């Protein structure tokens, strides 16, 4: 008779401990570090009054680092550093904003956000005589999805749109050398950047 009583006691203990575990929800990470590579370009929009093609309009590889800090269950503040390798000017950017992750379950989860930041446009050595270093405010928005590959590890893809106003640069066709073939707009021109990103996110704690 002792064996049935012992089994009932053990079963009751297991049920008592398993009940709270079933009710627990996944706790989102507090800080997340992201590393990503993108492909895209930043180009002037509309009429800029210059002859020739946009000097920095070719698509190329970009690199980005993000740090997310959770504020609420689905809301994060992020800081971001990204850079490209433009033909005439290198675009370096430091920005911050808000990212929302509305879903807390499943392997594939959407996210989106927006922010503001500062562009640092540094002319290449062969263009330094024709183009000045420039700083400009920029706005950004993004949307994408994260795949939870393992605890603390996420792969993600996202589309990012950036907008800023600064002087446009055009290259005169069939002209060399570089510093004698560039023309700069008289005033700031709206530039839009369209970039697709692939990367990984790591839980810090």
Steps between C-alpha positions, in 0.01 A plus 500: 500500500795731544585499130169654372517767770859584407412520130204729571722723713766518227240578232357779714845649547572494126168663415553770760842588357403465133195725524692828554750406229224463242371843592835674463556713188823560315685803638638722219872584522595832657785585261561375143804558278449487120755458222380530138600554140280685254474567128363829374569859397428860599388715205370857449128533433351733241675781311836605644616726215813298417617336180620139506420207722487512883855437617395297804199330341644151440377219722754338731563312822426664834584399855295560815518453878196536728449488877143449628396572859155380607269764649175302510412144406480570124672841478874561468718807466783447253826668410650440158825552313519429126733576210534444128781533246367762260680588179569864593380543860485242776174510692551450873193520723419498872133475588253395766133418517221269605455136392181298565479121513125431530520117506656307788431145377601289202830466319432776242408841644447839330652827612504863390611841613617852424765743617713806431873550476795679345676437169873561468592514130875475457646559149747248365859617452467550123186713551608709800587804286153513343272382782486621861440291809130520587280428803124461460202386706334183378176317571454125468236229512525123473288185492609137508485161662711301747547125507582360844764246409606412856469644852667840490563488122282652228550532126318791338420670171369853465435782258623845608411840355708808586444863399728805530559837334850596390684618188481266203814407306502401132775365277543643151492218242828406331711728718823436697653545757235463771552830683453699176189315388271554802234767532318585822144632530451857620278392791391192695308231311282223641680161490329167560674175584342159441686208656434132571680354803591150621657437837499338842393620842662377822348519847738677737286462813 
